[in-house]
Amino acid sequence: MRISRKGTRRERGASAVEYALIAAFVAGAIMVTVTVFGSSVAALFGADWPF
């Protein structure tokens, strides 16, 4: 019997779901960071920055 080194279709689908969850977590972390620190960072640069 020959053993394949590549994952099965089910395993590849699982890794795609895992990458989507990681991307969603990173996007959520960015949104939380901008929400929490956005006003304080904007205050450092002045009210009319960057315009």
N, C-alpha and C positions, 0 to 999 in steps of 0.2 A: 504494500500500500504506500502511496506517495503522500507525504505530508507537505502541505503548502505553507509557506512562511507568511503569505499575505492574509489579512483578516477576512473573515467572511463578510457578506453583505450586512448582516445584522450587527457585527462589531463596528463596521465603518459607519453605520447609521447612528450607533451609540456615540461614537466619537464626534459626529457632527452635532448631536444634541449637547454634548459636553462643551464643545466650542461655543455654541450659542448661549449656554448658561454662563460661561466665563465672560463673553462679550456683554451680556445683560448685566452681570455683576459689575464689570468695569464701568459701563455707562451709568449705572445707578450710583456708584461711588463718585464719579465725576460730578453728577448732578447734586449730590449731597454736599460735596466739597464746595462747589460754586455757591450753593445756597447759604452755607454756613459762613464761608469766608469772603463771599463776593462783595458785600458792602464795606468790610474793613479794608480790602485791597483797593476798592474804588476810592476810598477816602485817602489812601496813601498818594494817589496820583491826582487828586483833585476832582471836583464835581464835573468838569467839562472835558475830561480826558476820555477818549483820544480825539475828540472833535474840537 
